[in-house]
């Protein structure tokens, strides 16, 4: 490596805490955009106790995630790794990792999930029905429950309601502690999460044990993991299966729930977005919703799909991803030292006016043409891209279909604020009131 290679420009902030507080106490749009204006498309900082290089161009994202992916390993803070479980697919490279990745991808592929449409639809309809009435709903919390139920369906098929409730109760305790400060002090969110995580292992062991007794050949993700053998004929241990199930639940839940909450907000802000006949036509074809949606119908909702894509771009739920350089790497004349964290900034790329004119404006028509390569990465890119993106799209489209054809809603209070939990969600989880379209028509008829 030439002697002229230097570290990227940037500020390392305070000793030890670096710039962590600035990142987590303000709108990430402001934090990252200010940095980029000042230093350009590659700059250094210090976050969560780690020196980092941040990259804000499509070429750099491709360099780290695709073309030179072998130089940058996925990395998570130790506390998070402990919470999900060390065998989870996120934390590994090599043969074990690629074998698991193939298993998870196979069980979440379009071929595998197409049979889930009726079940996802049942969950969507009963979820929406539970929101109606005079009470105010915290949309984000409700969306978390909805995406959790879909996750459970995908992993276990139809699970006994006792186990479902136990999983849900303990999972949400783990979820609360996942982003809290790691400490052994009893009673803290983190400590409660560690205990709930142990309980999850016990519940999953019982479920696995029951499956083995019944010798069921299920095609769901749990079945795939239980039946898998490596070249030496070795099966996965119960702990490995548990870690990966919890990893998939984590990956499937918060992000999808955030996207759904944003989609609802954008539809509320601009009712014309889906006034087009697309969903109404499907509804009428299905005998005014009396017949179930078909897989083919979910694949043919171009207007709705563009609204989902633009919601993903605008909200950029995943602002960045963490990698760690496994060697000293030179990029565009700068040194990325071995062991430093490397963060491709998806949010900056999605909000760059060069790729998306008027980036602050919601305009789903921009997706009538495919975006330039590596400028739109809502699910990441390369070998570590999100394997559940097809499932996420499917559950969003099914919920939106039923929402816009049968329900009306109003957002309560401010509709402009954003909070970070840790993903960006509308202020206070978008409190809203929902009612059935038919109730609305009846009220108008009585007026």
HUJO-V668474 format. One record per run of one state. SS is the DSSP state (~ for helix, > for strand, _ for the rest). FROM is the first residue (numbers start at 1). TO is the last residue. Records with the same first field share a line. If there is no record, write none. Layout:
SS->FROM-TO + FROM-TO
//
This chain:
_->1-5 + 8-9 + 11-13 + 15-17 + 19-19 + 26-27 + 40-41 + 48-49 + 56-57 + 68-68 + 75-77 + 85-88 + 92-94 + 108-109 + 133-136 + 157-160 + 179-188 + 215-220 + 228-228 + 230-234 + 236-237 + 270-270 + 275-277 + 286-294 + 299-301 + 316-322 + 326-328 + 332-333 + 337-340 + 345-345 + 351-363 + 369-381 + 385-388 + 412-417 + 421-423 + 430-430 + 447-447
>->6-7 + 10-10 + 14-14 + 18-18 + 42-47 + 50-55 + 72-74 + 132-132 + 137-138 + 229-229 + 235-235 + 323-325 + 329-331 + 334-336 + 341-344 + 407-411 + 418-420 + 424-426 + 431-436
~->20-25 + 28-39 + 58-67 + 69-71 + 78-84 + 89-91 + 95-107 + 110-131 + 139-156 + 161-178 + 189-214 + 221-227 + 238-269 + 271-274 + 278-285 + 295-298 + 302-315 + 346-350 + 364-368 + 382-384 + 389-406 + 427-429 + 437-446
//
